[in-house]
Amino acid sequence: METRHCLLAWFAVLVAGCASSEPSVSRILLFNGRGTSPNDVAAVEDVLRASGLRYSTANSSQLDAMSEAELTRYQLLVVPGGNFEDIGNGLAASTSTRLRNATRGGLGYLGICAGAFFAGASPYNGLNLTDGVRFPFHALEHRGIRKAPVAMTIAAGTTLEAYWEDGPQLTGWGQPVAKYPDGTPAVVQGKFGDGWVVLTGVHFEAPERWRRDLAFTTPAAASLAYAATLIEAALNRTPLPNF
């Protein structure tokens, strides 16, 4: 019996040790709570897995429960597309404050579409990582267009088709990394305190099936590869070529 008790105690210590070490193994925290699109969460997960990157997920209540110290055990928080009003309103105001402080302290942030809106000075409990800049919808929205293929001009010197759906244009903050056809920033990067922030108004992570019935002229592979580039840049604090 003593041997059995020792083995059980050793197993409990081992399990506790593994659980406490997870954030250091999973350097990326992917938000999948209220307001996020399950389809976009899945698309981001596909890119993360294809890139061989370990990640953990947190829903709204789990993110609300995390301390600033717990957040900064990760290197990168990814907030995907969805509804930025619901994302912000689904979190406690104190959570937005902790996320802002954690980013200032060195947590990286990648915001995709709604996640980019949420990073700005959104009135819906936004993070304001942008020194008061509130991002508007891209001009396509004002023309009654809800989703479309857009030809991105990448500062590295290439043109890349991407999937846009109700996304922002990112004028007023950071260094433009990619531009919409009208010249407004589609991807920006910059520092917030000691944190590195990358925001995109389009979905480079969109799989081929999202492109059905839209007039894309190129396959999704190049866009997916660029999605991985953005994740790696945000994770490793690597500035991308900019305009």
C-alpha positions as a LaTeX table, in Angstrom:
\begin{tabular}{lrrr}
\hline
Residue & $x$ (\AA) & $y$ (\AA) & $z$ (\AA) \\
\hline
Met1 & 0.00 & 0.00 & 0.00 \\
Glu2 & 2.83 & 2.44 & 0.83 \\
Thr3 & 4.36 & 1.80 & $-2.60$ \\
Arg4 & 1.01 & 2.45 & $-4.28$ \\
His5 & 0.56 & 5.71 & $-2.34$ \\
Cys6 & 4.07 & 6.83 & $-3.33$ \\
Leu7 & 3.36 & 6.08 & $-6.98$ \\
Leu8 & 0.09 & 8.02 & $-6.86$ \\
Ala9 & 1.80 & 10.97 & $-5.21$ \\
Trp10 & 4.58 & 10.92 & $-7.80$ \\
Phe11 & 1.99 & 10.80 & $-10.61$ \\
Ala12 & 0.12 & 13.79 & $-9.11$ \\
Val13 & 3.33 & 15.82 & $-8.95$ \\
Leu14 & 4.16 & 14.86 & $-12.53$ \\
Val15 & 0.72 & 15.90 & $-13.80$ \\
Ala16 & 0.87 & 19.19 & $-11.89$ \\
Gly17 & 4.31 & 19.89 & $-13.31$ \\
Cys18 & 3.14 & 19.23 & $-16.86$ \\
Ala19 & 0.08 & 21.46 & $-16.44$ \\
Ser20 & 2.09 & 24.34 & $-15.02$ \\
Ser21 & 4.63 & 24.14 & $-17.83$ \\
Glu22 & 2.08 & 24.28 & $-20.65$ \\
Pro23 & 2.29 & 28.04 & $-21.29$ \\
Ser24 & 6.08 & 27.82 & $-21.73$ \\
Val25 & 5.59 & 25.00 & $-24.26$ \\
Ser26 & 2.60 & 26.60 & $-25.96$ \\
Arg27 & 4.01 & 30.01 & $-26.75$ \\
Ile28 & 0.82 & 31.09 & $-28.52$ \\
Leu29 & $-2.58$ & 31.75 & $-26.95$ \\
Leu30 & $-5.46$ & 31.69 & $-29.45$ \\
Phe31 & $-8.65$ & 33.41 & $-28.33$ \\
Asn32 & $-11.79$ & 31.49 & $-29.30$ \\
Gly33 & $-14.38$ & 33.14 & $-27.08$ \\
Arg34 & $-17.56$ & 35.11 & $-27.60$ \\
Gly35 & $-17.67$ & 37.03 & $-30.87$ \\
Thr36 & $-15.00$ & 35.01 & $-32.66$ \\
Ser37 & $-15.86$ & 33.14 & $-35.85$ \\
Pro38 & $-15.52$ & 29.36 & $-35.30$ \\
Asn39 & $-14.56$ & 29.06 & $-38.97$ \\
Asp40 & $-11.75$ & 31.58 & $-38.58$ \\
Val41 & $-10.55$ & 30.00 & $-35.34$ \\
Ala42 & $-10.32$ & 26.70 & $-37.23$ \\
Ala43 & $-8.52$ & 28.38 & $-40.15$ \\
Val44 & $-5.92$ & 29.89 & $-37.80$ \\
Glu45 & $-5.49$ & 26.54 & $-36.08$ \\
Asp46 & $-4.84$ & 24.90 & $-39.46$ \\
Val47 & $-2.04$ & 27.40 & $-40.18$ \\
Leu48 & $-0.56$ & 26.97 & $-36.71$ \\
Arg49 & $-0.52$ & 23.18 & $-37.03$ \\
Ala50 & 0.91 & 23.32 & $-40.55$ \\
Ser51 & 3.67 & 25.58 & $-39.20$ \\
Gly52 & 4.45 & 23.16 & $-36.37$ \\
Leu53 & 3.56 & 25.75 & $-33.72$ \\
Arg54 & 2.17 & 24.67 & $-30.36$ \\
Tyr55 & $-0.72$ & 26.74 & $-29.05$ \\
Ser56 & $-3.31$ & 26.90 & $-26.30$ \\
Thr57 & $-6.84$ & 28.30 & $-26.54$ \\
Ala58 & $-8.89$ & 30.45 & $-24.20$ \\
Asn59 & $-12.56$ & 31.40 & $-24.32$ \\
Ser60 & $-13.99$ & 34.58 & $-22.82$ \\
Ser61 & $-14.43$ & 33.28 & $-19.26$ \\
Gln62 & $-10.98$ & 31.69 & $-19.30$ \\
Leu63 & $-9.39$ & 34.91 & $-20.53$ \\
Asp64 & $-11.30$ & 36.84 & $-17.85$ \\
Ala65 & $-9.80$ & 34.53 & $-15.23$ \\
Met66 & $-6.18$ & 34.92 & $-16.37$ \\
Ser67 & $-3.87$ & 37.20 & $-14.45$ \\
Glu68 & $-1.39$ & 39.52 & $-16.11$ \\
Ala69 & 1.42 & 37.20 & $-15.05$ \\
Glu70 & $-0.34$ & 34.23 & $-16.66$ \\
Leu71 & $-0.80$ & 36.16 & $-19.89$ \\
Thr72 & 2.85 & 37.12 & $-20.11$ \\
Arg73 & 3.93 & 33.50 & $-19.90$ \\
Tyr74 & 2.89 & 33.40 & $-23.54$ \\
Gln75 & 4.75 & 35.17 & $-26.32$ \\
Leu76 & 1.75 & 35.86 & $-28.53$ \\
Leu77 & $-1.99$ & 36.38 & $-28.26$ \\
Val78 & $-3.96$ & 35.82 & $-31.48$ \\
Val79 & $-7.45$ & 37.31 & $-31.76$ \\
Pro80 & $-9.12$ & 36.09 & $-34.98$ \\
Gly81 & $-12.01$ & 37.40 & $-37.03$ \\
Gly82 & $-15.63$ & 37.55 & $-36.01$ \\
Asn83 & $-17.65$ & 40.38 & $-34.49$ \\
Phe84 & $-15.45$ & 42.90 & $-32.69$ \\
Glu85 & $-18.37$ & 44.38 & $-30.78$ \\
Asp86 & $-19.21$ & 40.97 & $-29.29$ \\
Ile87 & $-15.54$ & 40.19 & $-28.65$ \\
Gly88 & $-15.11$ & 43.35 & $-26.59$ \\
Asn89 & $-18.47$ & 43.23 & $-24.85$ \\
Gly90 & $-17.93$ & 39.55 & $-24.02$ \\
Leu91 & $-14.91$ & 40.37 & $-21.86$ \\
Ala92 & $-14.74$ & 42.20 & $-18.55$ \\
Ala93 & $-13.33$ & 45.73 & $-18.70$ \\
Ser94 & $-10.61$ & 44.58 & $-16.30$ \\
Thr95 & $-9.61$ & 41.90 & $-18.83$ \\
Ser96 & $-9.01$ & 44.50 & $-21.52$ \\
Thr97 & $-6.88$ & 46.42 & $-19.03$ \\
Arg98 & $-4.83$ & 43.31 & $-18.21$ \\
Leu99 & $-4.39$ & 42.50 & $-21.91$ \\
Arg100 & $-3.26$ & 46.05 & $-22.58$ \\
Asn101 & $-0.82$ & 45.94 & $-19.67$ \\
Ala102 & 0.48 & 42.51 & $-20.70$ \\
Thr103 & 1.08 & 43.75 & $-24.24$ \\
Arg104 & 2.86 & 46.83 & $-22.92$ \\
Gly105 & 4.97 & 44.45 & $-20.87$ \\
Gly106 & 6.03 & 42.34 & $-23.85$ \\
Leu107 & 3.16 & 40.06 & $-24.92$ \\
Gly108 & 2.89 & 39.97 & $-28.71$ \\
Tyr109 & $-0.48$ & 40.56 & $-30.36$ \\
Leu110 & $-1.82$ & 39.43 & $-33.73$ \\
Gly111 & $-5.26$ & 40.81 & $-34.59$ \\
Ile112 & $-7.10$ & 39.51 & $-37.65$ \\
Cys113 & $-10.04$ & 41.55 & $-38.97$ \\
Ala114 & $-12.25$ & 41.78 & $-35.85$ \\
Gly115 & $-9.10$ & 41.25 & $-33.80$ \\
Ala116 & $-7.63$ & 44.35 & $-35.48$ \\
Phe117 & $-10.73$ & 46.41 & $-34.71$ \\
Phe118 & $-10.56$ & 45.19 & $-31.09$ \\
Ala119 & $-6.90$ & 46.24 & $-30.84$ \\
Gly120 & $-7.79$ & 49.83 & $-31.69$ \\
Ala121 & $-9.66$ & 52.46 & $-29.72$ \\
Ser122 & $-12.92$ & 50.57 & $-30.12$ \\
Pro123 & $-15.78$ & 51.83 & $-27.92$ \\
Tyr124 & $-16.65$ & 48.18 & $-27.31$ \\
Asn125 & $-14.10$ & 47.55 & $-24.59$ \\
Gly126 & $-11.24$ & 47.84 & $-27.09$ \\
Leu127 & $-7.60$ & 47.42 & $-26.11$ \\
Asn128 & $-6.40$ & 50.76 & $-27.53$ \\
Leu129 & $-2.96$ & 49.51 & $-28.48$ \\
Thr130 & $-3.02$ & 52.25 & $-31.12$ \\
Asp131 & $-2.66$ & 55.47 & $-29.12$ \\
Gly132 & $-6.28$ & 56.48 & $-29.61$ \\
Val133 & $-6.68$ & 55.48 & $-33.26$ \\
Arg134 & $-10.04$ & 53.87 & $-34.05$ \\
Phe135 & $-10.05$ & 51.93 & $-37.31$ \\
Pro136 & $-12.89$ & 52.33 & $-39.84$ \\
Phe137 & $-14.26$ & 49.70 & $-42.20$ \\
His138 & $-12.59$ & 49.51 & $-45.57$ \\
Ala139 & $-14.32$ & 51.45 & $-48.38$ \\
Leu140 & $-15.75$ & 48.23 & $-49.85$ \\
Glu141 & $-18.12$ & 48.12 & $-46.87$ \\
His142 & $-19.57$ & 51.52 & $-47.77$ \\
Arg143 & $-20.29$ & 50.25 & $-51.27$ \\
Gly144 & $-22.47$ & 47.48 & $-49.85$ \\
Ile145 & $-19.87$ & 44.75 & $-50.45$ \\
Arg146 & $-19.51$ & 42.30 & $-47.58$ \\
Lys147 & $-16.83$ & 39.95 & $-48.89$ \\
Ala148 & $-14.49$ & 40.03 & $-51.86$ \\
Pro149 & $-11.08$ & 39.01 & $-53.20$ \\
Val150 & $-8.61$ & 41.88 & $-52.90$ \\
Ala151 & $-5.17$ & 42.25 & $-54.49$ \\
Met152 & $-2.75$ & 43.14 & $-51.71$ \\
Thr153 & 0.44 & 45.05 & $-52.49$ \\
Ile154 & 3.07 & 43.65 & $-50.12$ \\
Ala155 & 5.95 & 45.93 & $-49.15$ \\
Ala156 & 8.36 & 43.09 & $-49.91$ \\
Gly157 & 7.52 & 43.69 & $-53.57$ \\
Thr158 & 4.83 & 41.15 & $-54.40$ \\
Thr159 & 1.09 & 41.21 & $-55.09$ \\
Leu160 & $-1.06$ & 38.71 & $-53.27$ \\
Glu161 & $-4.76$ & 37.95 & $-53.42$ \\
Ala162 & $-6.50$ & 37.75 & $-50.07$ \\
Tyr163 & $-10.00$ & 37.15 & $-48.73$ \\
Trp164 & $-11.70$ & 40.24 & $-47.28$ \\
Glu165 & $-14.92$ & 40.18 & $-45.27$ \\
Asp166 & $-16.12$ & 43.28 & $-43.40$ \\
Gly167 & $-12.55$ & 44.14 & $-42.48$ \\
Pro168 & $-10.96$ & 47.44 & $-41.47$ \\
Gln169 & $-8.47$ & 49.64 & $-43.18$ \\
Leu170 & $-5.70$ & 50.51 & $-40.79$ \\
Thr171 & $-4.77$ & 54.12 & $-41.43$ \\
Gly172 & $-3.25$ & 56.12 & $-38.60$ \\
Trp173 & $-1.13$ & 53.67 & $-36.66$ \\
Gly174 & 2.00 & 51.60 & $-37.19$ \\
Gln175 & 4.08 & 50.81 & $-40.24$ \\
Pro176 & 2.11 & 49.67 & $-43.32$ \\
Val177 & 3.24 & 46.20 & $-44.41$ \\
Ala178 & 0.58 & 45.61 & $-47.08$ \\
Lys179 & $-1.90$ & 47.88 & $-48.84$ \\
Tyr180 & $-5.36$ & 47.54 & $-50.35$ \\
Pro181 & $-5.81$ & 48.42 & $-54.03$ \\
Asp182 & $-6.90$ & 51.94 & $-52.97$ \\
Gly183 & $-3.61$ & 52.46 & $-51.14$ \\
Thr184 & $-4.94$ & 52.29 & $-47.58$ \\
Pro185 & $-3.07$ & 50.01 & $-45.15$ \\
Ala186 & $-4.31$ & 46.44 & $-44.95$ \\
Val187 & $-1.56$ & 45.11 & $-42.66$ \\
Val188 & 0.36 & 47.17 & $-40.11$ \\
Gln189 & 2.98 & 46.48 & $-37.46$ \\
Gly190 & 4.40 & 48.40 & $-34.54$ \\
Lys191 & 5.39 & 48.50 & $-30.90$ \\
Phe192 & 3.16 & 49.06 & $-27.92$ \\
Gly193 & 5.47 & 49.45 & $-24.97$ \\
Asp194 & 7.64 & 46.33 & $-25.09$ \\
Gly195 & 5.03 & 44.37 & $-27.06$ \\
Trp196 & 5.05 & 43.77 & $-30.81$ \\
Val197 & 1.70 & 44.18 & $-32.56$ \\
Val198 & 0.67 & 42.97 & $-36.02$ \\
Leu199 & $-2.80$ & 43.78 & $-37.36$ \\
Thr200 & $-4.44$ & 42.65 & $-40.60$ \\
Gly201 & $-7.76$ & 43.69 & $-42.10$ \\
Val202 & $-7.88$ & 40.68 & $-44.42$ \\
His203 & $-7.87$ & 36.92 & $-43.95$ \\
Phe204 & $-4.67$ & 35.49 & $-45.39$ \\
Glu205 & $-5.48$ & 32.32 & $-43.42$ \\
Ala206 & $-8.68$ & 31.75 & $-45.43$ \\
Pro207 & $-8.75$ & 28.23 & $-46.89$ \\
Glu208 & $-9.69$ & 27.44 & $-50.46$ \\
Arg209 & $-13.31$ & 26.63 & $-49.57$ \\
Trp210 & $-13.90$ & 30.24 & $-48.43$ \\
Arg211 & $-13.14$ & 31.39 & $-51.97$ \\
Arg212 & $-16.02$ & 29.57 & $-53.63$ \\
Asp213 & $-18.24$ & 31.84 & $-55.73$ \\
Leu214 & $-15.68$ & 34.66 & $-55.55$ \\
Ala215 & $-13.54$ & 35.74 & $-58.49$ \\
Phe216 & $-10.11$ & 34.71 & $-57.22$ \\
Thr217 & $-7.52$ & 34.17 & $-59.94$ \\
Thr218 & $-4.88$ & 32.40 & $-57.83$ \\
Pro219 & $-5.04$ & 29.45 & $-55.42$ \\
Ala220 & $-5.00$ & 29.95 & $-51.67$ \\
Ala221 & $-1.52$ & 28.47 & $-51.13$ \\
Ala222 & 0.40 & 31.76 & $-51.40$ \\
Ser223 & $-2.06$ & 33.53 & $-49.09$ \\
Leu224 & $-1.82$ & 30.72 & $-46.52$ \\
Ala225 & 1.97 & 30.92 & $-46.64$ \\
Tyr226 & 1.78 & 34.64 & $-45.94$ \\
Ala227 & $-0.56$ & 33.97 & $-43.00$ \\
Ala228 & 2.20 & 31.79 & $-41.54$ \\
Thr229 & 4.69 & 34.61 & $-42.17$ \\
Leu230 & 2.54 & 37.04 & $-40.20$ \\
Ile231 & 2.21 & 34.62 & $-37.29$ \\
Glu232 & 5.95 & 33.98 & $-37.18$ \\
Ala233 & 6.69 & 37.71 & $-37.39$ \\
Ala234 & 4.30 & 38.50 & $-34.54$ \\
Leu235 & 5.61 & 35.59 & $-32.46$ \\
Asn236 & 9.29 & 36.35 & $-32.94$ \\
Arg237 & 8.98 & 40.16 & $-32.98$ \\
Thr238 & 10.46 & 40.25 & $-36.48$ \\
Pro239 & 9.72 & 43.49 & $-38.35$ \\
Leu240 & 8.49 & 42.84 & $-41.87$ \\
Pro241 & 9.40 & 45.05 & $-44.85$ \\
Asn242 & 7.21 & 48.14 & $-44.77$ \\
Phe243 & 6.29 & 51.12 & $-46.91$ \\
\hline
\end{tabular}
